[in-house]
Amino acid sequence: MTRAEFMARLRQGLVGLPTAVAQDILNDYEAHFEDGAQAGRSEAEVSAALGDPDRLGRELKAEAGVKRWRQEQTPSAAAGAVFAVLGLGAIDILILLPLLMSVIGVLFGLMMAAVGLFVGGGAVMVVGPFASFPGGAFAAFLAGLAMMAASVAFGAILAVLTVWLVNGLVWFARLHYRLLKPALDPQTPASPSAAAPFTGDPA
């Protein structure tokens, strides 16, 4: 595979990453080809040593998603990490997909129930005193407050469970892929397979 072909496929695989991040990664791989040329290696040898650019693109996107999740731990970061890891296309991950989607569906349903409980508690607090609530207006206020507090506590538990779920998926991916060193760290090569080919004499 030529340098141009490798870089074109890698660029396509990085679609979806921020432009600056993708460009930094591409620059790193361009540097590997330049180092290889200086060491007397052909473009085909360098591309073979770097690995499949399609797979590299998926892994680098997964690394970026995991890194963002570690930094932010927001719902959008969680979704990005999950879809990036699923994008790796591993058979064992895809086998787990139906179970994962079921768990996500249950968590989402429970979260909506928590939101409904919170809204219902607010309604009891507002309407209860004017609707002959058992125990009077003060009891309605306390009942509504209790419902809202319960919904907040329930939502917090669901948030913790969601964090555990995403972390578990990331941990599972780390057992199968090279996600231990972020590809975006400028002090390290973009992937382990890219670290070694240019040290020593040409083969």
Secondary structure, DSSP 4 states (H G I P E B T S, - for coil): --HHHHHHHHHHHTTTS-HHHHHHHHHHHHHHHHHHHHTT--HHHHHHHH--HHHHHHHHHHHHHHHHHHHH--HHHHHHHHHHHHTT--HHHHHHHHHHHHHHHHHHHHHHHHHHHHHHHHHHHHHGGGTT-TT-HHHHHHHHHHHHHHHHHHHHHHHHHHHHHHHHHHHHHHTTSS-SS-TT-TTS-SSGGGTSTTSSS--
